[in-house]
Amino acid sequence: MLVTASRLVNSPAIVNISGSCSSSRGGISISRSFYSSSALRSSSSSFSSHHHLLSCCRLRWCSAGSPIGRARAFSSLRPNSMVDSAEAAAMDAVQRRLMFDDECILVDESDRVVGHTSKYNCHLWENILKGNSLHRAFSVFLFNSKKELLLQQRSATKVTFPLVWTNTCCSHPLYRQSELEEEAALGVRNAAQRKLLDELGIPAEDVPTDQFMPLGRILYKAPSDGKWGEHELDYLLFIVRDVRMDPNPDEVADAKYVNRDQLKELLRKADAGEEGLKLSPWFRLVVDNFLFKWWDHVENGTLKDAADMDTIHKLT
């Protein structure tokens, strides 16, 4: 694996790492038993999980008031300007609302805010190819006290990468005051807490923002299909907590905790195309480049030693 690094003046180091990742879609048989059970049961005998579920109100967020003007220049893309009405009508109602209402934070490759636009515009592959859709994102890796990693399978109604398995939670900070805060990645941590509740029903008190450990940032690009894709500057957040869950079927098809060996078996099956298993491209990039060495720090209680927020790893 070839690694080259360069440092920009007044900018974080940007490291290019060449590799490979799968971005193809595929179906997986879905187990929904955990919606009515007091314990989350795995959909495969190869994997085990055990959590208590908490029924709680789901919170849907929308922007309110005027956001802080952090942008140096605003995107020329106008939210909803390229929406095809027939296509929009065909989307799941929840996903359609999120695609058009959520305003993502546009950044340059040094993670400087340059504007904002809708989630819809950010994920159109034609916009990504034009180079004007790079936006800030986060990926949460939540471990329980047994040092098992919580994975989720994205719902079938997701516009990008439906039914793929991925890390605990993957989403975007929005263009609003509380999620634009850059000191100690507070805005991203606030967004992570919000989305863990929204997607997995994990109460905010179970995942305090000061317990998220930002370990690094990656920059990647991946197509989902001919129309949609991702181009993200992704904050990697680790947290070790025992949590309660009530997964949201609009967002999550299944979820389970895995240990190292179980994750390696899932990777093997995905590589072999067994059982229709597919992994998200960003999760696979993190697995191939960082996850297992960072897992050592989880087990040893030394996560702070692994953190490097000065470097942006450009993964391909």
C-alpha positions in Angstrom: 0.0 0.0 0.0 1.4 3.3 -1.1 1.1 6.2 1.3 2.1 9.8 0.4 1.6 12.8 2.6 1.8 16.6 2.1 1.1 19.4 4.5 -0.6 22.6 3.4 0.1 26.0 4.9 -2.4 26.6 7.7 -4.1 23.3 6.8 -4.2 19.8 8.1 -1.9 17.1 6.6 -3.6 15.3 3.8 -2.6 11.7 3.3 -3.4 9.7 0.2 -3.9 6.0 0.7 -4.5 3.7 -2.2 -6.6 0.6 -1.7 -9.9 -0.8 -2.8 -13.4 -0.9 -1.6 -16.7 -2.4 -2.7 -19.6 -0.1 -3.5 -22.0 -2.5 -5.1 -25.5 -2.9 -3.8 -27.2 -6.1 -2.8 -30.1 -7.5 -0.8 -29.9 -9.3 2.6 -32.6 -11.2 4.3 -33.8 -9.0 7.1 -34.5 -10.0 10.7 -36.9 -7.7 12.5 -37.3 -9.7 15.6 -35.8 -7.0 17.8 -38.7 -4.7 17.3 -40.9 -6.8 19.5 -38.4 -8.5 21.7 -36.8 -7.4 24.9 -33.4 -8.5 23.6 -31.8 -7.8 20.2 -31.5 -11.1 18.4 -29.0 -11.6 15.6 -30.3 -12.5 12.1 -27.4 -15.0 11.7 -26.3 -17.8 14.0 -22.7 -16.7 13.4 -23.3 -13.5 15.3 -24.7 -12.9 18.8 -26.0 -9.9 20.6 -27.7 -9.0 23.8 -29.2 -5.6 24.7 -32.2 -4.2 26.6 -34.4 -2.1 24.5 -35.9 1.2 25.5 -39.2 2.5 24.0 -38.8 6.2 23.6 -40.2 9.0 21.5 -38.4 9.6 18.2 -37.1 13.1 17.6 -37.1 14.6 14.2 -35.0 17.7 13.8 -35.4 20.6 11.5 -33.3 23.7 11.2 -34.6 26.8 13.1 -33.4 30.3 12.9 -30.5 31.6 10.9 -27.3 29.5 11.1 -24.0 31.1 11.9 -22.4 32.4 8.8 -19.3 30.3 8.7 -19.1 29.9 4.9 -16.6 31.7 2.8 -18.7 31.2 -0.3 -22.1 29.7 -0.8 -22.7 26.8 -3.2 -24.3 27.6 -6.5 -26.5 24.6 -6.1 -30.0 25.4 -5.0 -31.8 22.8 -2.8 -34.6 21.1 -4.7 -33.7 22.9 -8.0 -33.0 19.6 -9.8 -35.7 17.5 -8.3 -37.6 15.3 -10.7 -41.2 15.2 -9.3 -41.9 11.5 -10.4 -38.6 10.4 -8.8 -39.3 12.3 -5.6 -42.8 10.9 -5.3 -41.3 7.4 -5.6 -39.0 7.9 -2.6 -40.0 6.7 0.9 -41.7 9.6 2.6 -39.2 9.8 5.5 -36.2 9.6 3.2 -37.7 12.2 0.9 -38.1 14.7 3.7 -34.6 14.1 4.9 -33.1 14.4 1.4 -34.8 17.8 0.8 -35.0 19.3 4.3 -31.5 18.5 5.7 -28.8 21.0 4.8 -25.3 19.5 4.7 -22.1 21.4 5.4 -20.0 21.8 2.3 -16.2 21.8 2.9 -13.0 21.9 0.9 -10.4 19.1 1.1 -8.8 20.8 4.1 -12.2 20.7 6.0 -12.9 24.5 5.7 -16.6 25.3 5.4 -17.4 26.8 2.0 -21.2 26.6 1.9 -24.2 24.4 2.4 -26.8 22.6 0.3 -29.5 19.9 0.5 -28.7 16.3 1.2 -30.3 15.6 -2.2 -27.9 17.8 -4.0 -24.9 16.5 -2.1 -25.6 12.9 -3.1 -26.4 13.2 -6.8 -23.5 11.5 -8.6 -23.5 14.1 -11.4 -22.8 16.8 -8.8 -20.1 14.7 -7.1 -18.4 14.3 -10.5 -18.4 18.1 -10.9 -16.5 18.4 -7.6 -18.9 20.6 -5.8 -20.5 18.2 -3.3 -17.8 17.4 -0.7 -19.5 17.6 2.6 -18.8 16.9 6.3 -19.9 13.6 7.7 -19.3 11.3 10.7 -19.1 7.6 11.4 -19.8 6.3 15.0 -18.1 3.1 16.2 -19.9 2.2 19.5 -18.5 -0.6 21.6 -20.1 -2.2 24.7 -18.4 -3.1 27.9 -17.5 -6.5 26.4 -15.6 -4.5 23.7 -18.0 -5.7 21.0 -18.7 -3.4 18.1 -22.4 -2.5 17.3 -23.1 -2.8 13.6 -26.3 -1.8 11.7 -27.8 -2.9 8.4 -29.2 0.2 6.6 -32.9 0.0 5.8 -34.3 -1.0 2.4 -35.7 2.5 1.9 -32.3 4.3 2.1 -31.6 6.3 -1.0 -27.9 5.5 -0.9 -26.5 2.0 -0.1 -29.8 0.3 1.1 -29.5 -2.9 3.0 -25.7 -2.8 3.4 -24.0 -3.5 6.7 -22.0 -0.7 8.2 -20.7 0.7 11.5 -23.0 1.8 14.3 -24.2 5.1 12.8 -23.2 7.1 9.7 -24.7 10.5 8.9 -24.0 14.3 8.6 -23.8 17.3 10.9 -26.2 19.9 9.6 -25.8 23.5 8.8 -27.0 24.8 12.1 -25.3 26.5 15.1 -25.0 23.5 17.3 -23.5 21.3 14.6 -21.1 23.9 13.1 -19.0 24.2 16.3 -15.5 23.1 15.4 -13.7 23.3 18.8 -12.9 19.7 19.8 -15.3 18.6 17.0 -18.2 19.5 19.2 -20.6 20.1 16.3 -19.9 16.6 14.9 -20.3 15.1 18.4 -23.7 16.9 18.8 -24.8 15.5 15.5 -23.7 12.0 16.4 -25.8 12.1 19.6 -28.8 13.3 17.6 -28.6 10.6 15.0 -28.0 7.7 17.4 -31.3 8.6 18.9 -33.0 9.1 15.5 -31.7 5.8 14.0 -31.2 3.4 16.9 -33.3 5.0 19.6 -30.3 5.3 21.9 -31.2 8.0 24.5 -28.9 11.0 24.7 -28.0 10.3 28.3 -26.6 7.0 27.3 -24.1 8.7 24.9 -22.9 12.0 26.4 -21.2 14.1 23.8 -18.0 14.3 26.0 -17.7 10.5 25.7 -17.2 10.5 21.9 -13.5 10.2 21.0 -12.7 11.7 17.6 -9.8 9.5 16.3 -9.3 10.8 12.8 -10.8 12.1 9.5 -11.0 10.4 6.1 -11.9 11.8 2.7 -13.4 9.3 0.2 -15.7 9.1 -2.8 -17.9 6.2 -3.7 -20.8 5.6 -6.1 -24.0 3.9 -4.9 -25.5 3.4 -8.3 -25.7 5.4 -11.5 -27.5 8.3 -9.9 -26.4 8.5 -6.2 -23.1 8.4 -4.4 -21.0 9.7 -1.5 -18.2 12.3 -1.4 -17.5 12.9 2.3 -15.0 14.3 4.7 -15.8 11.8 7.5 -15.0 12.2 11.2 -14.4 8.8 12.9 -15.9 8.8 16.4 -15.3 6.0 18.9 -17.3 5.5 22.1 -17.4 2.7 24.7 -20.8 2.6 26.4 -23.5 0.1 27.3 -26.7 1.6 25.8 -30.4 1.0 25.5 -31.8 0.7 22.0 -35.1 1.0 20.1 -34.1 0.9 16.4 -36.1 3.0 13.9 -37.3 0.8 11.0 -37.2 3.8 8.7 -33.5 3.9 9.1 -32.3 0.5 10.3 -33.2 -3.0 9.0 -31.1 -4.9 11.6 -28.4 -4.5 14.2 -26.0 -6.7 16.1 -22.9 -6.6 18.3 -19.8 -8.5 16.9 -16.5 -9.4 18.3 -13.3 -9.4 16.2 -13.7 -12.9 15.0 -17.3 -12.4 14.1 -16.5 -9.3 12.1 -13.7 -11.1 10.3 -16.2 -13.8 9.3 -18.6 -11.1 8.1 -15.8 -9.6 6.0 -15.0 -13.1 4.5 -18.6 -13.6 3.6 -18.9 -10.2 2.0 -15.7 -10.8 0.0 -17.0 -14.2 -1.2 -20.5 -12.9 -2.0 -22.1 -15.3 0.4 -25.6 -14.7 1.8 -25.9 -11.5 -0.3 -23.8 -9.7 2.4 -22.6 -6.2 1.4 -20.6 -3.6 3.3 -20.7 0.1 3.0 -17.6 1.5 1.2 -16.7 3.9 4.0 -16.9 1.1 6.6 -14.7 -1.2 4.5 -12.1 1.6 4.1 -12.0 2.1 7.9 -11.8 -1.6 8.5 -8.9 -2.1 6.0 -6.9 0.9 7.2 -7.6 1.5 10.9 -10.2 -0.5 12.7 -8.4 -3.5 14.2 -5.4 -1.5 15.5 -7.9 1.0 17.0 -9.8 -1.9 18.5 -6.6 -2.7 20.4 -6.8 0.7 22.0 -10.5 0.1 22.9 -9.5 -3.1 24.7 -6.6 -1.5 26.4 -8.4 1.7 27.4 -5.9 3.9 25.5 -8.1 5.4 22.8 -6.6 8.9 23.3 -3.2 7.5 22.2 -4.7 6.6 18.8 -6.2 10.1 18.0 -4.8 12.1 15.1 -7.1 14.9 14.1 -4.4 16.9 12.4 -4.3 14.5 9.4 -6.9 14.0 6.7 -6.5 10.5 5.2 -7.6 10.5 1.5 -8.7 7.0 0.9 -9.3 5.4 -2.6 
